[in-house]
Amino acid sequence: MWNRNKLAVLLACVLITGCAVGPNFVPPQPPPVDHYTSEGEPARTVTADGQAQTFEAGAQVAQEWWQLFKSPQLDAIIKEAVAENHNLQAALARLRQSQETLKAGYGVFFPQFAGSFSAQREKFSPAQFGTVFPGSTFNLFTATASVTYLLDVFGGQRRTVENLAAQRDYQKYTALAANHTLLGNVVNAAIAGAGYRAEIEATEKLIGYQQEQVRLTENQVKAGLTPYANVVSLQAQLAATEATLPPLRQNLSRTQHLLAALVGLTPAQWAPANFNLTEFTLPRELPLTVPSELVRQRPDILAAEAQVHSASAQIGVATAALLPSFSLSADIGKNLTDITRFFSSASGNFWSFGGSVSQPFRAGSLWFQRKAAIEAYQASWSDYQQVVVSAFQQVADTLKALEHDAQLLKAQAEALSAAQQALQLVQANYGSGLVNYVQVIIANYQYQQAKLGYIQAQALRLQDTAALFVALGGGWWSGPNRLAERL
């Protein structure tokens, strides 16, 4: 007798608690590497334009990393973009949607209640029971209450809720990634706009010098001092330089239009931001996240991991669908012909209690659905691995870019310094009457050409510095999560 009771209790525990079929999700391990590039991580860049950048391994990325560029105008635009960007607003709405869906999903763990009330008028005919008594007409009122409870024996419902939680995590990290991408795009567009503006100014000065050189050469041709071919050659150079202006102006317009779109406005609504390269400070101390921590910090990697988790839970859902399902139900109600006696203890009460078990059979479709869920998991796992590889590639590319940017800027700064010294010497000789004005114009032209290369190298170094913060995940974990505060 005791063994029978013990077995009944054990069986009841199994039916009530059960075990969740399908794999239990384990977060993927990071790639087994301790550095991003094959040569190892650099400690610092060469000194260029009087500035060297150092890399601090293991240092935290500042949450508001763009403030390291010390541009109040950039800070103002970023605040506006975070508040008004439509893509970010959509991502936040989807996150809130997934949170509410998860809350609704928890309902499967509780009994489900239902109630009903009906009123009808009937005419009863005894003839259907073989009697000849006259029929009667009466009112019939029926009230019922029912409760059902699904026993999650094999964990199908738990896996369903686990999937909803993973989808919530995916939307969370997708929103963080949208915010992260938005910040990077604003900073990159601001620096690009400043660079294009500086290039346009330098090109316009260069065109002015070339126009002056053409004018002086034309005078020399009229005086018979030089052949006309020199004028044609200078005019060709002038036309080539002038042809570079429209693309620069178009690029500047695009950056202004991009900034407008990033803050949720049309170009016609946007007051163009006039950034200058001089208003950006180059961050000299750069964090360098340990490779094993990168997978826990980049929102795109965490979003891909959430998709793997969701696919893993779907295997459990599909497996549980192959197995029997158990449920308990109870009903209680009352039938009355007189509504005024509803709360009386008269007859008419009825009740029922029972359980049920069902075994699905769909000609193999459930089995193949499970196999499809397994393949979906494999696909999401491969997608995750590719996201991780691409993230590590992005960090490696940026580290190398910063090394090469410093080398390029150093060379361009030296070229600019040499051209400036040459111009100063020519101007001094011109003041002494040792050279003619054409040589001064040529020296000015060479100086402006060197300045264009210097401007491009400056902007590229600033942009790649911002790209490193983006590649490392943006530091959203380093302080209070402002994104969560907006929910």
VENNOR-V628517 format. One line per field, one symbol per residue. phi: phi as a letter, one per 20 degrees, with the letter a starting at -180 (. if undefined). psi: psi as a letter, one per 30 degrees, with the letter a starting at -180 (. if undefined). burial: I if it has 24 or more other C-alpha atoms within 12 Angstrom, else O. A space follows every 10 residues. Layout:
phi=???
psi=???
burial=???
//
This chain:
phi=.fffffffff ffffffemce fnfefcgfef gfcdbedfen ffeaeffclm cdddddfnff fffdffffel dgffgfffff ffecffffff ffffffffff ffffffffed gddbcbbccb dcdedfgfdn ddfffcdbec dcccccccce fefdnfffff ffffffffff ffffffffff fgffffffff ffffffffff ffffffffff ffffffffff ffemebffgf ffffffffff fffefgffff ffffffffff ffemcegfee egeefcffee effeddfcff gfeffecfff ffffffffff ffffffffff ffdfdcbdbb cbabdcdcff dfeeeffofb bbbacbccdf bclnffffff ffffffffff ffffffffff ffffffgfff ffffffffff ffffffffff ffffffffff fenecefgff ffffffffff fgffffffff ffffffffff feonmfeebg fffffee
psi=eeeeeeeeee eeeeeeeakj llkkkkkkkl kilglelffl klelllkkhg kkkkkjkfkk kkeifffffh jeeeeeeeee eeffkeeeee eeeeeeeeee eeeefffffl kkkkllkkkl kljkjfffgg lgklllklkk kkklklkkkj jieggeeeee eeeeeeeeee eefeeeeeee eeeeeeeeee eeeeeeeeee eeeeeeeeee eeeeeeeeee eefgfllfee eeeeeeeeee eeffeeeeee eeeeeeeeee efgglleffk jkkikkeffk kjkejkljkk effefgekee eeeeeeeeee eeefeeeeef ffllkklklk kkakkkfjff geglgllfkl llklllkkjk jhhfeeefee eeeeeeeeee eeeeeeeeee eeeeeeeeee eeeeeeeeee eeeeeeeeee eeeeeeeeee ffgfllfeee eeeeeeeeee eeeeeeeeee eeefeeeeee ffffgfffak jfeeff.
burial=OOOOOOOOOO OOOOIOOOOI IIIOIOOOOI OOOOIIOOOO IIOIIOOIIO OIIIIOIOOI IIIIIIIIIO IOIIOOIIII IIIOIIIIIO IIOIIIOIIO OIOOOOOIIO OOOOOOOOOO OOOOOOOOOO OOOOOOOOOO IIIIOIIIII IIIIIIIIII IIIIIIIIII IIIIIIIIII IIIIIIIIII IIIIIIIIII OIIIIIIOII IIIIOIIIOO OOOOOOOOOO IOOIIOOIOO IIOOIOOIIO OIIOIIIIII IIIIOOOOOO OIIIIIIOOI IIIIIIIIII IOIIIIIIII IIIIIIIIII IIIIIIIIII IIIOIIIIII IOIIIIOOOO OOOOOOOOOO OOOOOOOOOO OOOOOOOOOI OOIIOIIOOI IOIIIOIIIO IIIIIIIIII IIIIIIIIII IIIOIIOOII OIIOOIIOOO OOOOOOIIII IIIIIIIIII IIIIIIIIII IIIIIIIIII IIIIIIIOOO OOIOOOO
//
